Amino acid sequence: MKRILIAAVVLFLAACANNPESKQAELAKLRKEQVDLSSKISKLEAEIGEKNVEIVKDVSVYEVVASTFKNFVEVQGKIDAEQNVQVNAQAPGVITRVYVSIGQNVSKGQVLAQIDDAVLRQSLAQVQTQLDLATNLFNRQKNLWDQKIGTEVQYLSAKSQKESLEKQIAIVKQQASMYKIKSPISGTIDQMDYKVGQAIQPGVPGIRVVNTSNLKAKALVSETYAGRINRGDEVKVYFPNINDSLSTTLSFASKTIDPASRSYNIEVNLPSKSAYQPNMLAILKIVDYKKENALTIPIKAIQKSERGDFVYLLESGKAKRAIVKVGNTYNGYAEILSGIKAGDQVVTMGFNGLNDGDSLKKI
């Protein structure tokens, strides 16, 4: 059976070899394959030629210049009036008169309200009558004594009685003054809760007087900055609610750390301005580090590797990798202590996939 199959195949091949049409079909097939191969070869040659062309990458650069670098510590504080006092009654009683109203300007020592002092006034009138009599008797006794009439004991007794009543009147007047609620400072009435007929007690606040001519911005700073933030340091004060700011210096920095908050107080004197109000929000940006002729670059230009921080520089149209030492950072910029110099052009955008020696074009 196997022999028969072999013989049949040989006869078939021989028949094909002697058939001209089969040869033409085979030739056409080979020519088609040749065209396809030529097309593929041309395509590969074009691709290889493109790879040999130098690639130029577009990058953004930042030119390094020497300038003053400042690092700020930002804390939140508030405006406080140096003269912002609650006025309290010194004696219990009922309010009989209120002499001022909210918003009114008052002077130091001015009477703001009166507490009922009728009993004291009656007592004062009674003692005054006794004093008048004692004064009259003393004057008579003194005249007699000057004429060497009477005894010295009579003269001294009249004098003692008169002086005793004078001291008593002074005490009553002092007590009566406690029934007058007076302003301890000059300023503006910012709070008035007392009303006629109201019973009040000492120590219960009801009137506030504020003097806005001496305002300060106060804040608490963490003890971490102790020794770095001191009196005289530069500070920028922002008032976000009134869209205002000013540059000044710290007027006070406490030397004592609060054990509860682990912080210490700082203060800034403010100019007199109607827009500034006590307890208004204030943002203080204090300079805790300053360096002249510092070299700074955008933080986004700095990359990290096992060898440390580095940047790419644009030099003569080529990329150059530079290892840098970074100092303080603030507001998106970093102080560079070494690795670059003034005038260098640092690549800030387009450095992804960049290698030393790559051709660059600044955009």
C-alpha positions in Angstrom: 0.0 0.0 0.0 2.8 2.4 1.0 4.7 1.7 -2.3 1.5 2.5 -4.3 1.2 5.9 -2.5 4.8 6.8 -3.2 4.5 6.0 -6.8 1.4 8.2 -7.1 3.2 11.2 -5.5 6.2 10.8 -7.8 3.9 10.7 -10.9 2.1 13.9 -9.7 5.3 15.8 -9.2 6.6 14.8 -12.5 3.4 16.0 -14.1 3.6 19.4 -12.3 7.2 19.8 -13.4 6.3 19.4 -17.0 3.3 21.9 -16.6 4.3 25.5 -17.7 1.3 27.1 -16.0 2.5 25.9 -12.6 5.9 27.5 -13.1 4.3 30.9 -14.1 2.2 30.8 -10.9 5.2 30.1 -8.8 7.1 32.9 -10.5 4.3 35.4 -9.9 4.2 34.3 -6.2 7.9 34.9 -5.8 7.7 38.3 -7.5 4.9 39.4 -5.1 7.0 38.3 -2.1 9.9 40.3 -3.5 7.8 43.5 -3.6 6.6 42.9 -0.1 10.1 42.4 1.2 11.3 45.5 -0.6 8.6 47.6 1.0 9.4 46.3 4.5 13.1 46.9 3.9 12.5 50.5 2.8 10.3 51.1 5.9 12.9 49.8 8.3 15.6 51.8 6.6 13.5 55.0 7.1 12.9 54.2 10.8 16.6 53.6 11.4 17.4 56.9 9.7 15.0 58.8 12.0 16.6 57.3 15.1 20.0 58.6 14.0 18.6 62.2 13.8 19.4 64.2 17.0 16.4 64.9 19.2 16.1 68.4 20.7 13.8 68.8 23.7 11.9 72.0 24.6 12.4 73.1 28.2 11.6 76.1 30.4 14.5 77.6 32.5 14.9 79.8 35.4 18.0 82.1 35.5 19.7 82.1 38.9 20.3 85.6 40.4 21.6 86.6 43.8 19.0 88.1 46.0 17.9 88.4 49.7 16.3 85.2 50.9 13.8 85.4 53.8 12.1 82.6 55.6 8.9 83.5 57.4 7.1 81.9 60.3 3.3 82.5 60.0 1.1 82.7 63.1 -2.5 83.8 63.7 -3.2 86.5 66.3 -5.6 89.3 67.0 -5.7 93.1 67.6 -5.7 94.1 71.3 -6.2 97.5 72.8 -3.6 98.4 75.5 -6.4 100.4 77.1 -9.5 98.2 77.0 -11.1 98.0 80.4 -14.3 96.8 82.1 -15.6 99.4 84.5 -17.1 97.9 87.6 -19.1 99.3 90.5 -17.2 99.7 93.9 -20.3 99.6 96.0 -23.7 97.7 95.9 -26.9 99.6 95.2 -29.4 100.7 92.7 -28.5 102.8 89.6 -30.2 106.2 89.8 -28.5 108.0 86.8 -26.7 106.9 83.6 -24.8 109.8 82.1 -23.3 108.3 79.0 -24.3 106.1 76.1 -22.6 103.6 73.7 -20.2 105.3 71.3 -19.8 108.4 73.4 -16.2 109.7 74.0 -15.3 110.1 77.7 -12.4 111.4 79.6 -10.5 109.9 82.5 -12.3 110.4 85.8 -15.6 111.3 84.1 -18.7 110.0 86.0 -20.5 107.4 83.9 -23.3 106.4 86.2 -24.6 107.1 89.7 -25.6 104.6 92.4 -28.1 105.6 95.1 -26.2 107.3 97.9 -29.1 109.0 99.7 -28.1 107.5 103.1 -24.5 108.7 102.8 -25.6 112.2 101.8 -27.8 112.4 104.9 -25.0 111.1 107.0 -22.7 113.7 105.5 -25.1 116.5 106.2 -25.4 115.5 109.8 -21.6 115.3 110.3 -21.3 118.7 108.5 -23.6 120.3 111.0 -21.6 118.9 113.8 -18.4 120.1 112.2 -19.8 123.6 111.8 -20.5 123.7 115.5 -17.2 122.3 116.4 -15.4 124.8 114.2 -17.3 127.7 115.8 -16.4 126.5 119.3 -12.8 126.0 118.3 -12.5 129.5 116.9 -13.9 131.0 120.1 -11.7 128.9 122.3 -8.7 129.8 120.1 -9.4 133.5 120.5 -9.7 133.1 124.3 -6.5 131.1 124.4 -4.7 133.8 122.3 -5.7 136.3 125.0 -4.4 133.9 127.7 -8.0 133.2 128.8 -9.0 129.7 129.7 -7.0 126.6 130.0 -4.9 124.8 127.4 -6.9 121.6 127.9 -10.1 123.5 126.8 -8.3 124.7 123.7 -6.8 121.3 122.8 -10.2 119.6 123.4 -12.0 122.0 121.0 -9.2 121.5 118.4 -9.4 117.7 118.7 -13.1 117.7 118.3 -12.9 119.8 115.1 -10.2 117.7 113.5 -12.0 114.5 114.3 -15.1 115.6 112.6 -13.1 116.8 109.6 -11.6 113.3 109.2 -15.0 111.8 109.6 -16.4 114.0 106.8 -13.4 113.0 104.6 -14.2 109.3 105.2 -17.9 109.8 104.3 -17.0 111.7 101.1 -14.6 108.9 100.2 -17.4 106.4 100.7 -19.8 108.6 98.6 -17.3 108.7 95.7 -17.5 104.9 95.6 -21.2 105.3 94.5 -20.1 107.2 91.4 -19.0 104.9 88.6 -16.1 106.7 86.9 -14.0 106.0 83.8 -10.4 105.0 84.6 -9.2 106.0 81.1 -10.1 108.3 78.3 -11.7 106.6 75.4 -15.0 105.5 73.9 -17.9 103.7 75.5 -18.0 100.3 73.8 -20.5 98.6 76.2 -23.2 100.0 78.4 -25.4 97.4 80.2 -26.5 99.5 83.2 -30.0 100.9 83.3 -31.7 103.2 85.8 -33.3 101.2 88.6 -31.0 98.2 88.1 -29.5 96.7 91.2 -25.8 96.0 90.8 -23.0 94.5 92.8 -19.2 95.1 92.9 -17.2 93.0 90.4 -20.1 92.6 88.0 -19.1 94.1 84.6 -21.5 96.4 82.8 -19.5 99.1 81.1 -16.5 98.9 78.8 -14.3 101.8 77.8 -11.8 101.4 74.9 -9.1 103.6 73.7 -8.0 102.7 70.2 -5.1 105.1 70.0 -2.7 102.4 71.4 -3.4 99.1 69.6 -1.2 96.0 69.3 -1.3 92.8 67.3 -0.7 89.9 69.7 0.0 86.2 68.9 1.5 83.0 70.5 4.6 81.4 68.9 5.6 77.8 69.5 8.6 77.4 71.8 10.3 75.7 68.8 11.2 79.2 67.6 12.6 80.3 70.9 15.9 82.1 70.2 15.0 82.5 66.5 12.2 85.0 66.9 13.1 88.1 69.0 12.2 91.7 69.6 13.2 93.8 66.5 12.7 91.1 64.0 11.0 92.0 60.7 7.3 91.1 60.5 4.5 91.5 58.0 1.0 91.9 59.5 -2.0 91.0 57.4 -5.6 91.9 58.2 -7.7 89.6 55.9 -11.1 91.0 57.0 -10.2 94.6 55.8 -7.7 93.6 53.1 -4.9 95.6 54.7 -1.3 94.9 55.7 1.8 96.6 57.0 5.5 95.9 57.4 7.1 96.6 60.8 9.2 95.0 63.6 8.3 93.0 66.7 7.9 95.4 69.6 7.9 92.6 72.2 8.9 88.9 72.5 8.3 87.2 75.9 11.2 85.3 77.5 8.8 83.0 79.4 7.3 79.8 77.9 3.7 79.1 78.9 3.8 75.6 80.4 0.2 74.9 79.2 0.5 75.9 75.5 4.3 75.5 75.2 4.4 78.9 73.5 5.3 82.5 74.2 3.8 85.9 73.5 4.8 88.3 70.8 3.5 91.8 70.1 3.5 94.4 67.3 2.7 98.0 67.9 0.1 99.3 65.4 -0.5 102.8 64.1 -3.7 104.5 65.0 -6.2 103.7 62.3 -10.0 103.7 62.5 -10.3 100.4 60.5 -8.4 98.6 63.2 -10.6 97.2 66.0 -9.9 95.2 69.1 -10.1 91.4 68.6 -9.8 91.7 64.8 -8.0 88.8 63.2 -4.3 89.4 62.3 -1.9 87.2 60.5 1.8 87.7 61.5 4.6 86.6 59.2 7.8 86.9 61.1 11.3 86.7 59.5 13.2 84.0 61.4 15.9 83.6 58.8 17.5 86.1 56.4 20.5 85.9 54.0 21.8 88.5 51.7 23.1 87.5 48.1 21.5 84.1 48.4 20.9 81.8 45.3 17.4 80.6 45.1 15.5 78.4 42.6 12.0 77.0 42.3 11.5 73.9 44.4 9.9 72.1 41.5 13.2 72.1 39.6 14.9 70.0 42.3 15.0 66.2 41.7 16.2 63.5 44.1 18.5 60.5 43.5 20.6 58.1 45.6 23.5 60.6 45.3 21.3 63.5 46.6 19.4 66.4 45.2 20.2 67.6 41.7 19.0 69.9 39.0 19.5 70.1 35.2 21.2 73.1 33.8 21.0 74.4 30.2 24.6 75.0 29.0 25.5 75.7 25.4 22.3 74.0 24.2 23.0 70.8 26.2 21.7 69.4 29.5 24.1 69.3 32.4 23.3 67.5 35.6 24.4 69.4 38.8 24.3 68.0 42.4 23.0 70.8 44.7 22.8 71.3 48.5 19.5 72.7 49.6 19.1 75.1 52.5 15.9 76.7 53.7 12.7 76.7 51.6 9.8 79.1 51.6 6.9 80.0 49.3 7.9 77.6 46.5 11.6 78.6 46.4 14.6 76.9 47.9 17.9 78.4 49.0 20.8 76.6 47.2 24.0 76.5 49.3 26.2 74.9 46.6 26.2 73.3 43.2 25.1 76.4 41.1 26.2 80.0 40.6 24.5 83.2 39.6 23.7 83.3 35.9 23.1 79.5 35.6 19.9 78.5 33.8 18.1 75.8 35.7 15.6 73.6 33.9 12.2 74.0 35.6 9.9 72.2 33.0 10.5 69.5 30.5 13.2 67.6 32.6 11.3 64.3 32.6 13.3 61.6 30.9 16.2 64.1 30.5 19.8 62.8 30.4 23.2 64.4 30.6 24.2 65.8 27.3 20.7 65.9 25.7 20.1 68.7 23.3 17.8 71.4 24.7 15.9 74.4 23.4 14.6 77.1 25.7 11.0 78.0 25.3 
